[in-house]
Amino acid sequence: LIMKLLGDFLLIRMIMCILLVSAAICVILTLKNVFHVNDKNIFFSIVLYLSCPLSWFTGKIIGPEIMGYGIGVWGCYAALYAYINLSSQKWVILLTGGILLGISTGIKLNYITFAVFIAMQMIYVMIIEKAGRKDIRSLNVR
């Protein structure tokens, strides 16, 4: 059974499918928990995600694209979630997000854009906090 799973790459394909589906779920979690977006905008975000070719086919079923993408999206979620987490675990969550982003970039260099997005978001949050707002929840644009 193990040789059959490894022989035709069924196990690896299942892991890639889980990463791809969980990336889509993670986008919804980020919109709801971090940015507090309403349901109508979440629907449009799902439609936008489904219009991305990576959500349907990459040309490589078990290539590094899906694994790096899934890990990178979860790293973005962890880094963004660290800003709204008020517990003492904030830095642990941020470090975990950074490690996941590093792994994603190490798998495929194209996913450095996730790290650039998080860096731009951090700069934006620092500017907003200096302007007098307290947290990222006040950044909700409708």
Secondary structure by P-SEA (a helix, b strand, c coil): caaaaaaaaaaaaaaaaaaaaaaaaaaaaaacccccccaaaaaaaaaaaaaccccccccccccaaaaaaaaaaaaaaaaaaaaaccccaaaaaaaaaaaaaaaaaaaccccaaaaaaaaaaaaaaaaaaaaccccccccccc
